Amino acid sequence: MSDDLLDRATRALRETSEPDPIAVQRTRRRVLESLEARERRRFRLLPWFWPLAALLFGTTAWAATTGRLDSWVAGWRDAETAEATRPMPSTPESVRTRSPEPSRESEGAAAAENPSADAPATESTSELDARSSVAATRDSSSTRRERVPPRSNSSVGPSNDAPADPRARELAAFRHANALHADRGQPSRALEAWNDFLRAHPNGIFAAEARYNRALCLVRLGRKDEARRALAPFAAGQVEGGYREDDARALLDVLSD
Amino acid sequence: MIGESTASARTIFLNAGLASGNGDPVRMDARDTTASLSVAAVTALPAPISLVLRLQAGESKAVAEAYQLHAEAIFAFARRLVGDEATAEDLVHEVFVTLPRAIRRFEENASLRTFLISIAVNHARHFVRAAARRRAAMDRFSRQESAASATPEDEAARTKLASALTRALDTLPLDQRVAFVLTEVEERSSREVAEIVGAPESTVRTRVFHAKRKLREVLAKGGLP
């Protein structure tokens, strides 16, 4: 009997504790007001900024005139080089392993300068990388190749002054496609942008989400069969340890109606 | 932020709450993935990665967007956990105001909603105590509730039961209370609850076991039918 009472009480608590919409909206205002107040407090610190900036400027000017600036810059550059050549920390299995980028970058640069002998080796290495899971090095060569002509006329790719770091390039490309995706009035352009992204970064860290968003575009465009095929691996839990599994199943259920 | 894109951006994979076409959150039971969704509703999904990136950048609009998507679920949990509306509001306010800082701890393969609930759990102690003290004070100074009520009999009985359970929850340690509310009231899986509270599943199940045993005792003593 006490079990039944506890069950009934639990059900009663669940059913009687749905939030009041007015309270939800009221709290939303409170949250935004609190965040704005925090911003204003931060802004009040700005009067301190200019004196500190002046101090920094004065110090830099003094260092430049006394020759100390050059030694500081040289020391900073040495520290940067040491950081760049340090072995990368290990990453989860789903993130690609990286080979030391400076050496790959210099290989790519050398191949660009000496296309005759080195290029085939670099190209075939890139193809091997394409078959393996080393997406970072593949990205550095493949995006170099693909950057020149825009592949679709409806979506201009990331600008040509994208950052040199392959991960940052991938992030910039993802953001570009995502901006089109967020504008729900342009599913065709968004789809092309996701296709471009996945061609450039098929094994990147955002590849799974890009594939899922691509599937959403297919749904929005009414291309149900393609959408089902795109969603199937997600619904089967085969992507990134079950990423979007529940959402994909819900979508497939809706598409089957 | 570009410099830390590897670590932080990799933590982006999440299951954001579903949104209907007009931006209102679609209410879904934690285990029911075949709720009545239209294609338009489902395809109006936000771009989770951009939301988390913007939250990490401290955008107020991103917080507003996260609020729009998840506030109702967090409110419901807060209400069930602390036991009164006003304190629940305060807890929800705390959750979203601290979100721009807390989002730095966001881990990959997590759900933003689950993460928000874990923030609520972390901040709950003060609010639960305040609500329990308020209830105890009201019990001392107010008359006992009459069984008669202007509302229909079933509604009154349900409210009375819920109120009794809320008072019974006040007798539990916070970790048992949280485990019980998440598992039994919100009907979340042990795995999800373990992720929220940061404890092993076995620990969660043990807490729920002890919570239920204690609650049965307290409810039985309360003389409820």
Interface residues (C-beta under 8 A of the other chain):
Chain A: S2 D3 L5 L6 R8 A9 T10 A12 L13 R14 E15 T16 S17 E18 P19 D20 A23 V24 R26 T27 R28 R30 V31 L32 S34 L35 E36 R38 E39 T91 P92 V95 P163 D165 R167 A168 L171 F174 R175 N178 A179 H181 A182 R184 I205 F206 A208 E209 N213 L216 V219 R220 E240 G241 G242 Y243 R244 D246 D247 R249 A250 L251 D253 V254 L255
Chain B: I2 S5 T6 A9 R10 I12 F13 N15 L18 T33 T34 A35 L37 S38 V39 V42 T43 A44 L45 P46 A47 P48 I49 S50 L53 S60 V63 A64 Y67 Q68 A71 E72 F75 A76 R79 R80 E85 A88 E89 V92 H93 F96 V97 P100 E108 N109 A157 R158 T159 L161 A162 A164 L165 T166 A168 E184 V185 E186 E187 K212 L215 R216 E217 L219 A220 L224 P225
